[in-house]
Amino acid sequence: MADLFPEIRPLVTHSIRVQVPHVLYVEECGSSSGIPAIFLHGGPGAGCKPLHRRFFDPERFRIVLMDQRGCGRSEPHAELAENTTWHLLADMERVRAHLGIERWLLFGGSWGATLALAYAETYPDRVLGLVLRGVFLCRHQDINWLYEPGGASRLLPDAWQEFQETIPLDERASMVEAYRRRLDGQDELERLRAARAWARWEARAATLQPDPRLVERFTEARAALSLSRIEAHYFANGGFLEPDQLLRHAERLNGIPGIIVHGRYDMVCPLEQAWALQRAWKTAELRMIPAAGHAMTEPGIREELVRATNEMAGRFA
């Protein structure tokens, strides 16, 4: 991945207790005097990785990575109590104040884009700009597209069959709810089986070309459990958002610069979501990547995201 910036280590790490029982892991990388930028990971429940530091020029950005509640190095792992979108927005504000940051750039993909939009619409005065990838509006139809029959299942029938076979026939009227029951259950083996099936389906849908390494990372036991359990919790509750909330409030973003990077053949979050957002958010630019799906590691998406952060650095230097 030569188009990314070199590997770097954190300047400092923080453990921030936000609300019982949650303690957040937060790290700062790059330049302590650089442009503040927060990386918002996907899922919800995926956590941050060292790779995520490399989308920003470390000489120009003060890079903040935060593992959201219940995932990554935040504790307790896969915890659902006091874990909603609004808790995460409050956590971002707590982190911003703790680090003494007035305004920052938001960088988020998939669920991270959802969270970035919700934050920017709630706290527009705290936002310098947004770089979004694989926009997920978290509407009812967006959740159903990936997790219920009739959407991505029609394009990936072999992978869907494996995902579906984890659930008995008489429970398939709502796949999200059926998985949620198993992921919240007391049977540890059944919970892990469901977690890996959920994570495998998502990983197989994420790239235009098959990527066995991505599937392997997603289905590692600890990663799969937090991803699947927290996602099912959020999606069974509509992301804890009002219907169509992010689009209805998008006028609050006008005046905030934005770059939206989206793969034309995104099977997780179809391109229509980014298209609808850009039509409502007039100060954003949509960049469609012709030969790409959803994952930020796909070459065209990766290159465009680095270009976007460099452009934002030039704008705010």
N, C-alpha and C positions, 0 to 999 in steps of 0.2 A: 504494500500500500504506500508506494513512494510519493503519492500526491498528498498524503497527510503530513502534518508537522511531526518532528522527531518525538520519540517517547520522552516523557518527563515524569518527575516525581512530585508529589505535593510539597508545597512550601510549609504548610501547617495543616493539621487535622483537628476537628472539633467534635466533641460529643455534647449535643445540646438536648437537654430534657425539655420536651415541649408540653407533655401532658401525660399523666399516668395512664398506661404503662410505657409510653413511647419515649425512646431516646434516639435522636437522629445522628447519623454519621454525616459529617460535612467536611469537605476538603477544599483548600485553595491551592491553585497552581498558577504558573506563569509569573507575571510581573505584579508585585504588590501595589505598584502605582499605575497599573494598566486600566483599560476600560473594563468596568465590572460586567461580567456575563455569567448567567447561571444556565447550566445544562440540566434539562428536565427529561429524565429517562421515560421510557415507555412502560407498557403494561396496561394498567398499573400493576406493580409488583415485580418489575424486571431488575431494578437496581442499576447502579453506575458501574462502568468498566474502565480500566486504564485507557482503552482505545478512545473513549469519549473526550479525553483531554486534548487529543491530537487534531481536532477540528478547528482549533483556535491558535493564532500566532502567539506563542508564549511571551514574546517580547512586547506585545501590544495589548494583551488582555490579562485581566485578573480573573481567572477562571474558577468558578464555584461549582462543585459537584455535590449534590445532596441526594442521599438514598432516602426515598420517601418512606412513610410509615410501613413497617412490616417487611421490608425487603432489603437486599444487599447487606450492608454492615449495620443497618439500623436494627434496633431491638425493641420488643421481642419479635422473632422471626414469624412471618405469616400471620401476624395478629390482626384481627378484624375489628376489635373493639375500638371505638373512637377513631374510626378510619373511614373518612368520607372526603369528597372533593373539597369541602369547605374547611375541613381540618388541614388538608394539604396547603390550601391558600394561606391559612393562618400560619402554618409552619414556614412558608416562604417569607412572610412578613417578619416572623420572629428571626429567621436567619439573616435577612437583610439588615434589620436593626442591630443584631448581634455583631455583624461584620462592619457596621458603620457605613453602609452603602446608601446613597440617596436615590440613585436611579441605575437600572441595569438593563443589559440586553438579555432577552429571553430566547433561548435556543431549545426547541423541543420537537420531537418526532412522534407520530402516532398518538398514544395517550399523552406523551409529553407536549404535543401540540394542543391537545384538548386543555391541558392544565395551563399552558401558556396563554391561551385565549381567554380562559375563565379569569385568570389573574389580571390580564391586561384590561379586560372589560370591567373588572372590579376596582383596580388601582391604576388607571391609565397614567396618572401623574408620576408613577414610579418606574415607568417603562421608557427606555431609550428607543428600542426597536425590537422587532421579532424576526427570527429566522426559523421557519417551520418546515417540517418534512413529513410527508405522508399524512396529510390532515385527516383527523378523526373527529367528526362533529358530535359523536356520541348520541345521535338521535336513535329512536326505536328502530328505524329501517337500517341504520348503519350497524347496529349490534346484530340484528337478525341476518343481515347479509352474510356475516362470517360464521355465525353459530347456529343458525336454523336452516332447514332445507329450503332450496329454491334460489340461493344466492351463489356464493363461491362453491358450494357443493356441486353445482352443475358443471363447473369448469375443472374441478379437481375431484372427480367421482371416486377414484381409487383411494386417495387420502381421506376423503369424507367417509367412505365405508369403514375404515379403521376407527375413525372418531366416533361414528354412530354406533358401532358394535359394542362399545363399552356400556351403552345404556340399553336396558331391556326394551322390547318393542312397545310395551304398554306405557312407557314413560317418555316417549320421544316427541310428544306434543310440544314440550318446551325443553330443548336440550340444555339451555343455560340453567334452568331450575333443576333439572335432573342431575347435572354435574355439580351444581352448588350443594345439593343434599349430600352427595358422596364426599365432596371436599370438606364439608363441615362435620362429617360423621366421625364416630369413635373407632372404626375399623382402620388401623394404620395401613394395612396392606391394600385395602380397597381405596383408601384416600390417595396413596402413592400411585396406584394403577390409574386412577382417574386423572391425577395431576399430570402424569407423563403422557397420557392420551391427548389431553387438552393442549399441552405444550407442543407435542409433536405435530398436531394438526396446524397450529398457528405457525410453527417454524416452516412447515412444508408449503404453506401458502405465502410466505414472506418474500420469496425470491423468484425472479423470472426463470432462472436455471436452478436445478436442484443443488442444494448445498448441504451435504451430509454433516459438515462440521458445525453448521448452525443448528441443525437438528440435535446433534450430540450435546451442544451447550445448553439448549433449551430443555432437554430431557434429563439433565443431571438432577438428582433427587431434590436437593435443596432449592435450586433455581426453579424447577418445575412446580414445587409446592407453593412457593410464594406467588409466582406468576399466576397460576391457575386459581388458587384459592382467593386471592385478592381481586383478580379480574371477574370471577364469577360473582363475588360479593357486590362489586360495583355495577356490573352489567345487569344483574337481577334487579337492581335499584335504579336503572336508567342513568347511571353515572352520577346520581344525586343531583341532577340538573332538571330544570323545568323543560317541558317539550320544546325542542327547537331553540333553546335558550341562546346558544352561541351565535347563531345567525341573527336572531331577533335583536340582539344587543351589539351587533357588529359595527353599528354607526359610532359607537364609543371609541373605536379604534382609528377612525379617520383622523389624520394628522400624525399618526404614529407610522414611521416607515416599516415596511415588512417585505420579506422575500419568502415566497412559498415554493418549495422544491417538491415535485411530486412525480413519481413514475407513471408513465402512461398505462402500464399494464399491472398496476397495483391491485392484487387480489384481496388484500386485507382491508384496505381503505380505498375504494374506487375513486377515480379521478374526479367524479362529479362533486365530491365534497370540497375539494380545493377550488374547483371552478365556481361553486356557489359562494364560497367564502370570499374569493377575490371580487366577485360582482358586488358584494355587500360592503367590502372594505376597499375603498377607492385608492388609498395610499399604499397598497400592497401590489407587488409584482409576482405573477405566477410563472414559474419556469418548469415546463413539462419536459421530462427526460424520456426520449423516445424508446429506448431499449432497456427498460428497468421496471422492477416491481416495487416492493415496499421497503426492503431493507436498506439501512443507511450505508451498509458496506458494499452495495452494488456500485461498480465503477462510476457510472454517470452521475448517480446521486451523490456519491462521496466527493467527487470533484466539484460539483456545483455547490455543495454545502461549504466547502473550504473557500470557494470563490465568494460566496455570500458573506462569510464572516470577515474576509479580507475587505470587502466593500464596506461593510459596516464599520470596520476599524478606520478606514479612510474617512468615512462620514463623521465619526465621533472623535477623531484624534484631536 
